[in-house]
Amino acid sequence: MEVHHKCRLVDLCRVCGCKLHRGVKAKGKAVKPEPSYSCISYADKLLVAFDINVAVDAAEIHPQKFCTLCFKAMSRVLVAKEQKNHVKCYVQLYNWHLHSASTCKGCKAFYSTRWHSSPQTIMTEMITPRAIIQVIEKLAPPAVITREPRPLLVASEVLSMADTLSCPICLEILNQPIELPCRVYVCCTCLVQHIKTSLCLKCPCCYTTSDLQPEDLKSAPDLVVKLLSDIAVQCPSCKKDVIARNYNTHKCSPQINTQSMIAAEVITQLFESTSSNTIQLQTGGTPFTVMKITQPRAPMNLISRRTKKRRIEEITKARAILSAGSPSIVLLETEVRSLPQEERDGILKTAGITAGMTPEQGLALKAGLGLPWNKLRLLRQWLSNAGMYIGSERKQRAVSKTIIDGNLLVELTPFSFALSGGGDELRGAPHAFTLSLKQKVVQLLEENETVGNLFWYNGLIPSDEIWIKLGGDRGGGSFKMSFQIVNTEAPNSVHATCVFSCFEATDALSNLHVALDRFREEIADLNGMRWKNYTLRTFMSGDYEFLSSIYGLSGASGKYPCLWCLVTLDDLISPTSGRIFTKRSLQSITRDHQRFVESGGNLKKAQQYHNCIQEPFFNIELTEVCIPGLHVTQGIFQKLLLLFQNACHELDLQYAHLQQGSLNGGPMFAMYCNTFADVAKTREELQSAEEEKDTLQQVLTYCSMVHANCDQELRGIVELFEATSEKVQMLVQRLNMLMEILKKEFDLNDGPFVKGIEESLDAIGVHRQKYFGGIFVGNHVHKILQPSNVEMLCSSVLKTAHTLGVFIPEVHEVYTKFHSILSKFGEAIRDFFTTLDNNFKGVRRSVKMHLLECHMQEWIGHHHAGCGLMGEQGAESIHSQFNSLGSIYKNIPDSLERLRCIMQDHYLKVSPRIKSASPPKPTRQKSV
C-alpha cells in the first residue's frame, strides 16, 4: 500500500479528501469529466477561503489538486468576504497525516470509492441522479413565494435568521426547503440543479465521502415552513415590508414608479412581438433605441463560457448601435484610448494580449539599431516583459536566409601589400563577394517592384529601361565594389547602395584584378539583359583615380590625363573651352593598349599610346561612365581656396613688413616671396612624381605576377621606378629646405588674414577633414557656395583689415576677385571659367577643371541626368555604414566571420523588403 500511496493521492481532493470525479458512461455515452484544479495555482485563494497553506504541503502526504465542488465553495466564500456578507462554509475539511497502512484514510477513501466491477454493474447498484431528484421533488413542500423578483430579508431580521432562512447555494431566502443529512436546509431547485450539473450525489454543503441516499433526505419541519411564511420580507420594487405568505398577492403602491411600470409593460409587449433584442420607439425627433439585456446575477469569474459569450454578444450589439454605422472596432479603440495608461497596461497583461512584430519588422529593428543576434535576444526578453513580442529568432533567421539566399561567400584571398622598406608582399586577407551578381540585381529589382519603389522620374529614364550604376571606392580599411538601381527613390544614397565585393586591402591594380576579374562576364551579360518588360543598362561611377584604373589609364599625371578625350597636360595651360579634342572610346583604349603591349610594354613610351597601359576591366562604353561631380567640385574648390589663402598670405606678409616700417619690403621680402612661389611649384611637382611612382609600383606588382619570366620588360619598369623614386626623394629634400627658409618668417596659417578665413569657415559651420589633405565633404562645399556664405567668407579680408586698423591697397582687390569667382562657381559653369581667365591669368587648369569645362555639360545633355542622380556619393558614403557595423562586431576574433556578419547586416539594410517594414523617419522641425 505504501508503494502506491502517491499514485492514489493523485485521484483525491486536497480540501475534502474525496475522490476526484472522473466521469462514467450512461446509456452508451461518455459523460464529460469534471475539471480538477491545481492547489499551487490557487494557493492564495485557498489560504483566504479555507485557511489551507499549500506552500508547506508534503508530496507524500497531501494531494496536489482539489475538486470542482470545493472550487465552487471557495468561490462563494471569496465573493461573500469581498462583499462583507455573513456566510457559513459547509465544507468538511480533511485532516491529512503521515501515511500508515492501517490508518491512512486517503487510501481507505480511495478503495471505498473505487469501482470493483464493470460500469454497468455499478449503475444497477448505485442510486442514479434521476432517482434522487424524484425523491427530492416529492419531499419538497409547497412554495411559499412564487412571484419574481424574489424578495429580500428585512434588515432587522438578517443577523438573527440569515443562517436558518437563507440557502447556502444561492444565498437567497429558502424556497421549498429540503433538509440534508448535515441538518442544513437548501432550496429544492438549487439542490436539483446542483445534481444535474455536477452529476455528483455527495452533499453540496459538507462534502462527505458517501453519496446521498433517499433515506438521508427529509422535508423541512413544519416549524421552518411556518417561519418562512410568517417572516417579514421586503419588496424590491416598492421597498415595502410584506409578510412572506402575502408576497405573491402583494401589489406595489400606484403612487410609486407608476410610469416605470407602465413603460415596462409596454416594452415587454413590444419585445414579445419581435424576435430581436432591440426595438425603436418613435418620437417627434430622433427615435429611442431600447435593447434587452439580461440582468446579471453572478460576477464574470463565476459564470460559464456560454454566459460569457452571451454577455459579449450583448456588448457587441450595443457598441454597434452606438457606432452609428462606422465599424464597432473604432468605438472599442476609443474606449481603450480613453483609459489611463496604467489601466490599459493592466488589461493587456491580464488578458495575455501582446503586440507582435512580423519577422521583417524584427529584422528592420535589428538593422536599424545595429543589434547583433545576442543583443536582440536580450531586447526580446525585455519587450516580452512589457507585453510586446518581436517575433522568434528562428523565423527572423529564416527570412534573413531568403534575403541572402546562399549568394554570399567569404574566404581568405591573397592580396598585395606594400612593405615599409619598399616592395610588395602577398598576404591573405578577408574577401567577401556575391556568387552571382545577376541574381542579386534581380532579387533587389523584384523586392523594389513588390514594395512599389521603381520610378522613371517623369520620363528622365526611358520607360522600357532600368539603369544599374556600378562603382567602387576604398575607405575604412577596405575596398568596396557596389551597384545601385537608379530607378529607385534616392538612388544615390547609402541605403540604395549594395556592395557585391569587399576586401580588406589597398585598391592597387593587382588587387583589383584579383577581386573583380570574376565579374567581367557577368557585367557584360548584365548590360542589355532583359528583366520582365525592361532592358537593363549599366553605368560606371567612382572617383577619377578609380575610373582611370578600371579603364587602364596611368592617371591624371600622364601626358594624356583625360579619360574622355586626348587632351594633353600642355593643353591645360591655356583655356580649353571651344577647342576640339579627339574623343576616346572603349575600342580606342583597347586598341592603344594592344599597341602598347606589342611594342614591349615599356612605360617610358606609354605617352606614345595615349597612356593606355592596362586592358579595361569591364565592357562599359565611356559614354556610360558618370562624371565624378563630387570630386570635381571638391578639387576645384580646394584649388580656389588655396589661391585665396595664398593671396591672404601675401597680405599677411605686407602687414608684417608694414609693422617693421617697410611697406614695399626689401631684399628679404623679395626672397621670401620667391621662396613661397618655389614651395608651391615644388609641391605640384612632388604630387605629380608621387602619383607616377604609385602607378609604376602597381604596374610592377601586376607585371611580376602575370609576366614573371619576362626579365627584360621587368628590368625596364624597375629602372623607371628607381629613377622616379630618386626624383621624389630629391623633391622632398628641396621642399624641406624651402620650408625651413619660410619658417624663419611665419607659417602660412599664422597670419591674421589667413586665420580670418578659418574663422569664417567655422562661423559657417564647415570644417576640414583630418585626413586626405584637409579637403571638405561634398555637401559642405555646396553649403559654402551659397551667396550669403560666399559673402561671409570673402569679406573676412575686409573685416581683418578693419580690425588691424591698417590700409593695404590689395585688400579690396582680393575681396572683389575671389567673391566674383566663388559666386560664379556656384551659379554657371561658363561664367565661372570666363571669370577665371579674366582674373586669374596664368593659373594652370587641373584635370577636374577640364572635366567640368568640356565634358560635364555634354554628359548631362546626353543623358538628361545630373550628378545628384548619377554621381558617386553612394559608393563614397557606404564606408560609414561598414565602419558602424564593424564597431558592432569588433569582438569577433575571426576576421572572416566578422566580415560575414557585416555583409549580412548590410544586405538587410539595403533590402527593400526590410526597409518597407521600418517606421518612417521623423520629420525634423525647423528651428525659428
Secondary structure as the mmCIF struct_conf table of DSSP 4:
data_model
#
loop_
_struct_conf.conf_type_id
_struct_conf.id
_struct_conf.beg_label_comp_id
_struct_conf.beg_label_asym_id
_struct_conf.beg_label_seq_id
_struct_conf.end_label_comp_id
_struct_conf.end_label_asym_id
_struct_conf.end_label_seq_id
TURN_TY1_P TURN_TY1_P1 VAL A 3 HIS A 4
HELX_RH_AL_P HELX_RH_AL_P1 HIS A 5 LEU A 9
TURN_TY1_P TURN_TY1_P2 VAL A 10 ASP A 11
STRN STRN1 LEU A 12 LEU A 12
TURN_TY1_P TURN_TY1_P3 ARG A 14 CYS A 16
HELX_LH_PP_P HELX_LH_PP_P1 CYS A 18 CYS A 18
STRN STRN2 LYS A 19 LYS A 19
HELX_LH_PP_P HELX_LH_PP_P2 LEU A 20 HIS A 21
STRN STRN3 LYS A 25 ALA A 26
TURN_TY1_P TURN_TY1_P4 LYS A 27 GLY A 28
STRN STRN4 LYS A 29 ALA A 30
HELX_LH_PP_P HELX_LH_PP_P3 VAL A 31 PRO A 35
STRN STRN5 TYR A 37 SER A 38
TURN_TY1_P TURN_TY1_P5 CYS A 39 TYR A 42
HELX_RH_AL_P HELX_RH_AL_P2 ALA A 43 PHE A 50
HELX_RH_3T_P HELX_RH_3T_P1 VAL A 54 VAL A 56
TURN_TY1_P TURN_TY1_P6 ALA A 59 ILE A 61
BEND BEND1 HIS A 62 HIS A 62
BEND BEND2 GLN A 64 GLN A 64
STRN STRN6 LYS A 65 PHE A 66
HELX_RH_AL_P HELX_RH_AL_P3 THR A 68 GLU A 82
TURN_TY1_P TURN_TY1_P7 GLN A 83 LYS A 84
TURN_TY1_P TURN_TY1_P8 ALA A 101 THR A 103
HELX_RH_AL_P HELX_RH_AL_P4 LYS A 105 THR A 113
BEND BEND3 ARG A 114 ARG A 114
BEND BEND4 SER A 117 SER A 117
HELX_RH_AL_P HELX_RH_AL_P5 PRO A 119 GLU A 125
BEND BEND5 MET A 126 MET A 126
HELX_LH_PP_P HELX_LH_PP_P4 ILE A 127 THR A 128
HELX_RH_AL_P HELX_RH_AL_P6 PRO A 129 LEU A 139
HELX_LH_PP_P HELX_LH_PP_P5 ALA A 140 ALA A 143
BEND BEND6 VAL A 144 VAL A 144
BEND BEND7 ARG A 147 PRO A 149
HELX_LH_PP_P HELX_LH_PP_P6 ARG A 150 PRO A 151
STRN STRN7 LEU A 152 LEU A 153
HELX_RH_AL_P HELX_RH_AL_P7 ALA A 155 LEU A 165
STRN STRN8 SER A 166 SER A 166
TURN_TY1_P TURN_TY1_P9 PRO A 168 CYS A 170
BEND BEND8 GLU A 172 GLU A 172
STRN STRN9 ILE A 173 ILE A 173
BEND BEND9 ASN A 175 GLN A 176
STRN STRN10 PRO A 177 GLU A 179
TURN_TY1_P TURN_TY1_P10 PRO A 181 CYS A 182
BEND BEND10 ARG A 183 ARG A 183
STRN STRN11 TYR A 185 CYS A 187
HELX_RH_AL_P HELX_RH_AL_P8 CYS A 188 SER A 198
BEND BEND11 LYS A 202 LYS A 202
TURN_TY1_P TURN_TY1_P11 PRO A 204 CYS A 206
BEND BEND12 THR A 209 SER A 210
HELX_LH_PP_P HELX_LH_PP_P7 ASP A 211 LEU A 212
HELX_RH_3T_P HELX_RH_3T_P2 PRO A 214 ASP A 216
STRN STRN12 LYS A 218 SER A 219
HELX_LH_PP_P HELX_LH_PP_P8 ALA A 220 PRO A 221
HELX_RH_AL_P HELX_RH_AL_P9 ASP A 222 ASP A 230
BEND BEND13 ILE A 231 ILE A 231
STRN STRN13 ALA A 232 GLN A 234
TURN_TY1_P TURN_TY1_P12 PRO A 236 CYS A 238
STRN STRN14 ASP A 241 ILE A 243
HELX_RH_3T_P HELX_RH_3T_P3 ALA A 244 ASN A 246
BEND BEND14 TYR A 247 TYR A 247
TURN_TY1_P TURN_TY1_P13 ASN A 248 THR A 249
TURN_TY1_P TURN_TY1_P14 PRO A 254 GLN A 255
BEND BEND15 ILE A 256 ASN A 257
HELX_RH_AL_P HELX_RH_AL_P10 THR A 258 GLU A 272
TURN_TY1_P TURN_TY1_P15 SER A 273 SER A 273
BEND BEND16 SER A 275 ASN A 277
STRN STRN15 THR A 278 LEU A 281
BEND BEND17 GLY A 284 THR A 286
HELX_LH_PP_P HELX_LH_PP_P9 PRO A 287 PRO A 287
STRN STRN16 PHE A 288 MET A 291
HELX_LH_PP_P HELX_LH_PP_P10 THR A 294 PRO A 296
BEND BEND18 ALA A 298 ALA A 298
HELX_RH_3T_P HELX_RH_3T_P4 MET A 300 LEU A 302
BEND BEND19 ILE A 303 ILE A 303
HELX_RH_AL_P HELX_RH_AL_P11 ARG A 305 LEU A 322
TURN_TY1_P TURN_TY1_P16 SER A 323 GLY A 325
BEND BEND20 SER A 326 SER A 326
HELX_RH_AL_P HELX_RH_AL_P12 SER A 328 SER A 338
BEND BEND21 LEU A 339 LEU A 339
HELX_RH_AL_P HELX_RH_AL_P13 GLN A 341 ALA A 351
TURN_TY1_P TURN_TY1_P17 GLY A 352 GLY A 352
STRN STRN17 ALA A 355 GLY A 356
HELX_RH_AL_P HELX_RH_AL_P14 PRO A 359 LEU A 369
TURN_TY1_P TURN_TY1_P18 GLY A 370 GLY A 370
HELX_RH_AL_P HELX_RH_AL_P15 TRP A 373 ASN A 385
TURN_TY1_P TURN_TY1_P19 ALA A 386 GLY A 387
STRN STRN18 MET A 388 TYR A 389
HELX_RH_AL_P HELX_RH_AL_P16 GLU A 393 ILE A 404
TURN_TY1_P TURN_TY1_P20 ASP A 405 GLY A 406
STRN STRN19 LEU A 408 ALA A 418
TURN_TY1_P TURN_TY1_P21 SER A 420 GLY A 421
BEND BEND22 GLY A 422 GLY A 423
STRN STRN20 ASP A 424 THR A 434
BEND BEND23 LEU A 435 LEU A 435
HELX_RH_AL_P HELX_RH_AL_P17 LEU A 437 THR A 450
TURN_TY1_P TURN_TY1_P22 VAL A 451 GLY A 452
HELX_RH_3T_P HELX_RH_3T_P5 TYR A 457 GLY A 459
TURN_TY1_P TURN_TY1_P23 LEU A 460 LEU A 460
BEND BEND24 ILE A 461 ILE A 461
TURN_TY1_P TURN_TY1_P24 SER A 463 ASP A 464
STRN STRN21 GLU A 465 GLY A 475
TURN_TY1_P TURN_TY1_P25 GLY A 476 GLY A 477
STRN STRN22 SER A 478 ILE A 485
TURN_TY1_P TURN_TY1_P26 VAL A 486 ASN A 487
BEND BEND25 THR A 488 ALA A 490
TURN_TY1_P TURN_TY1_P27 PRO A 491 ASN A 492
BEND BEND26 SER A 493 SER A 493
HELX_RH_3T_P HELX_RH_3T_P6 VAL A 494 ALA A 496
STRN STRN23 THR A 497 PHE A 503
BEND BEND27 GLU A 504 ALA A 505
HELX_RH_AL_P HELX_RH_AL_P18 LEU A 509 LEU A 516
HELX_RH_3T_P HELX_RH_3T_P7 ASP A 517 PHE A 519
HELX_RH_AL_P HELX_RH_AL_P19 ARG A 520 LEU A 526
TURN_TY1_P TURN_TY1_P28 ASN A 527 GLY A 528
STRN STRN24 ARG A 530 TRP A 531
TURN_TY1_P TURN_TY1_P29 LYS A 532 ASN A 533
STRN STRN25 TYR A 534 GLY A 542
HELX_RH_AL_P HELX_RH_AL_P20 TYR A 544 ILE A 550
TURN_TY1_P TURN_TY1_P30 TYR A 551 GLY A 552
STRN STRN26 LEU A 553 LEU A 553
TURN_TY1_P TURN_TY1_P31 ALA A 556 SER A 557
BEND BEND28 GLY A 558 TYR A 560
BEND BEND29 LEU A 563 TRP A 564
STRN STRN27 CYS A 565 CYS A 565
TURN_TY1_P TURN_TY1_P32 LEU A 569 ASP A 570
HELX_RH_3T_P HELX_RH_3T_P8 ASP A 571 ILE A 573
BEND BEND30 SER A 574 SER A 574
TURN_TY1_P TURN_TY1_P33 SER A 577 GLY A 578
HELX_LH_PP_P HELX_LH_PP_P11 THR A 582 THR A 582
STRN STRN28 LYS A 583 LYS A 583
HELX_LH_PP_P HELX_LH_PP_P12 ARG A 584 ARG A 584
HELX_RH_AL_P HELX_RH_AL_P21 LEU A 586 GLU A 598
TURN_TY1_P TURN_TY1_P34 SER A 599 GLY A 600
HELX_RH_3T_P HELX_RH_3T_P9 LEU A 603 TYR A 609
TURN_TY1_P TURN_TY1_P35 HIS A 610 ASN A 611
STRN STRN29 CYS A 612 CYS A 612
BEND BEND31 GLN A 614 GLN A 614
BEND BEND32 PHE A 617 PHE A 618
HELX_RH_3T_P HELX_RH_3T_P10 LEU A 622 GLU A 624
STRN STRN30 VAL A 625 VAL A 625
HELX_LH_PP_P HELX_LH_PP_P13 CYS A 626 ILE A 627
HELX_RH_AL_P HELX_RH_AL_P22 GLY A 629 GLN A 659
TURN_TY1_P TURN_TY1_P36 GLN A 660 GLY A 661
BEND BEND33 LEU A 663 ASN A 664
HELX_RH_AL_P HELX_RH_AL_P23 PRO A 667 VAL A 706
TURN_TY1_P TURN_TY1_P37 ALA A 708 ASN A 709
HELX_RH_AL_P HELX_RH_AL_P24 ASP A 711 LYS A 743
TURN_TY1_P TURN_TY1_P38 LYS A 744 GLU A 745
HELX_RH_3T_P HELX_RH_3T_P11 LEU A 748 ASP A 750
BEND BEND34 GLY A 751 GLY A 751
HELX_RH_AL_P HELX_RH_AL_P25 PRO A 752 ILE A 764
TURN_TY1_P TURN_TY1_P39 GLY A 765 GLY A 765
BEND BEND35 LYS A 770 TYR A 771
HELX_RH_3T_P HELX_RH_3T_P12 PHE A 772 GLY A 774
HELX_LH_PP_P HELX_LH_PP_P14 ILE A 775 VAL A 777
HELX_RH_AL_P HELX_RH_AL_P26 GLY A 778 ILE A 784
TURN_TY1_P TURN_TY1_P40 LEU A 785 LEU A 785
BEND BEND36 GLN A 786 GLN A 786
HELX_RH_AL_P HELX_RH_AL_P27 PRO A 787 CYS A 794
TURN_TY1_P TURN_TY1_P41 SER A 795 SER A 795
HELX_RH_AL_P HELX_RH_AL_P28 SER A 796 LEU A 804
TURN_TY1_P TURN_TY1_P42 GLY A 805 GLY A 805
TURN_TY1_P TURN_TY1_P43 PRO A 809 PRO A 809
HELX_RH_AL_P HELX_RH_AL_P29 GLU A 810 PHE A 825
TURN_TY1_P TURN_TY1_P44 GLY A 826 GLU A 827
HELX_RH_AL_P HELX_RH_AL_P30 ILE A 829 ASN A 839
BEND BEND37 PHE A 840 PHE A 840
TURN_TY1_P TURN_TY1_P45 LYS A 841 GLY A 842
HELX_LH_PP_P HELX_LH_PP_P15 VAL A 843 SER A 846
HELX_RH_AL_P HELX_RH_AL_P31 VAL A 847 HIS A 850
HELX_RH_PI_P HELX_RH_PI_P1 LEU A 851 HIS A 855
HELX_RH_AL_P HELX_RH_AL_P32 MET A 856 HIS A 863
BEND BEND38 HIS A 864 HIS A 864
HELX_RH_AL_P HELX_RH_AL_P33 CYS A 867 MET A 870
BEND BEND39 GLY A 871 GLU A 872
HELX_RH_AL_P HELX_RH_AL_P34 GLN A 873 ILE A 888
BEND BEND40 TYR A 889 TYR A 889
TURN_TY1_P TURN_TY1_P46 LYS A 890 ASN A 891
BEND BEND41 PRO A 893 PRO A 893
HELX_RH_AL_P HELX_RH_AL_P35 SER A 895 VAL A 910
HELX_RH_AL_P HELX_RH_AL_P36 PRO A 912 LYS A 915
TURN_TY1_P TURN_TY1_P47 SER A 916 ALA A 917
BEND BEND42 SER A 918 SER A 918
HELX_LH_PP_P HELX_LH_PP_P16 PRO A 919 SER A 927
#
